[in-house]
Amino acid sequence: MRPARALINLPALRHNYQLARQLCADKALAVVKADAYGHGAVACAQALHDLADGYAVACLEEALQLRAAGITLPILLLEGFFAADELEQIVEHNLWCVVHADWQLDAIERQSLARPLTVWLKMDSGMHRVGFFPGEYRAVWQRLQACENVAAVVLMTHFARADELQSSATREQYQLFSAATAGMQNLISVGNSPALLAWPEIRSDWSRPGIILYGSQPVAMANPGVGEFQPVMTLQSKIIAVRELPAGEAVGYGAQFIAQQPVRVGIVAIGYADGYPRHAPTGTPVAVDGQLSQLLGRVSMDMLAVDLTGLVEAGVGSTVELWGSTVSIDQVAACAGTISYELLCNVKRVRYEYLPV
Ligand SMILES: *Cc1c(COP(=O)(O)O)cnc(C)c1O
């Protein structure tokens, strides 16, 4: 069997959720959209069932998958519904629903629903993707408060630059949000992972941590004393061939790596079809049987090459970690010019194995 595997450490996920909760000091929706950032939404939601205050997903389809697996905690749809005919199922399955656009508001007012909805009213305080502008927010809020189909309204916004410590943008977004919601008694929700890590003074009733649950840190923690997030996914495979090459020989497509001196090369059974980034260059860290080494040459679809020079014990059958507890996914992402989120979401074809709680 092909040895490429994603090992998912569910105890680490629980540890990270508890740490995230400590950072936000209030309730936290575990964001498990996009199949829990590539970790398996059902397994991750089940692993948190006795800890989490609720979950957040991108759409009805993702929520129904969790409900079908027996998840009964609250689930928030982060973009609400994409067509009005989803409302019936949203009510039936007791889902919380973001409202970000006029047409959604109209639909909620017009339809007759079996039960009133909990609505999370989104403000566009600067991200400029979706939501109501601060100047129109109060009028929309009033319509929802007056609507028979609405049981409760939570006030929410989303930060665009919370990972930029030198920028005042996050504070400005929060001030805009606070000013536009002044006097409203509803619960509020701000705070993705970078906000929880870097802006601990910004509090809300419901935070929405995603990436930190999976053990990646997009920005340094303002209070490092709190503890450490643990990587949840280890992506690994094995060496299936070894080459001893003299100086001057090249490795892989396009001869992107040319040996300057004799080199011992290990060929690993994993590639970009498994989600390992093709843009990772020579020098990107890997670990061979726990020892740090580096990628050599271009990543292929099913294989890649690593440096075994000096790793005398390593050979065919050695385990290679592409990311996990030895090789930080944030480092791999930086080398490949992307972010950990994209790497995690892209993992596919590999065998998933879960370390149970
Ligand atoms: C995805 C998402 C989050 C989680 O973001 P992280 O950076 O992974 O913590 C929070 N809120 C909203 C609205 C999102 O879409």
The ligand as an SDF file (V2000), in Angstrom:
LIG
                    3D

 15 15  0  0  0  0  0  0  0  0999 V2000
  -13.0270   30.9980    8.4030 C   0  0  0  0  0  0  0  0  0  0  0  0
  -13.5880   32.0260    9.3060 C   0  0  0  0  0  0  0  0  0  0  0  0
  -13.1320   32.1390   10.6310 C   0  0  0  0  0  0  0  0  0  0  0  0
  -11.9390   31.3520   11.1500 C   0  0  0  0  0  0  0  0  0  0  0  0
  -10.7460   31.9850   10.7500 O   0  0  0  0  0  0  0  0  0  0  0  0
   -9.3160   31.5110   11.2820 P   0  0  0  0  0  0  0  0  0  0  0  0
   -8.3730   32.5350   10.7670 O   0  0  0  0  0  0  0  0  0  0  0  0
   -9.0670   30.1640   10.6990 O   0  0  0  0  0  0  0  0  0  0  0  0
   -9.4090   31.4760   12.7590 O   0  0  0  0  0  0  0  0  0  0  0  0
  -13.7740   33.0360   11.4600 C   0  0  0  0  0  0  0  0  0  0  0  0
  -14.8020   33.7930   11.0190 N   0  0  0  0  0  0  0  0  0  0  0  0
  -15.2440   33.7340    9.7510 C   0  0  0  0  0  0  0  0  0  0  0  0
  -16.3640   34.6170    9.3230 C   0  0  0  0  0  0  0  0  0  0  0  0
  -14.6560   32.8560    8.8590 C   0  0  0  0  0  0  0  0  0  0  0  0
  -15.1030   32.8030    7.5920 O   0  0  0  0  0  0  0  0  0  0  0  0
  1  2  1  0
  2  3  1  0
  2 14  2  0
  3  4  1  0
  3 10  2  0
  4  5  1  0
  5  6  1  0
  6  7  2  0
  6  8  1  0
  6  9  1  0
 10 11  1  0
 11 12  2  0
 12 13  1  0
 12 14  1  0
 14 15  1  0
M  END
$$$$
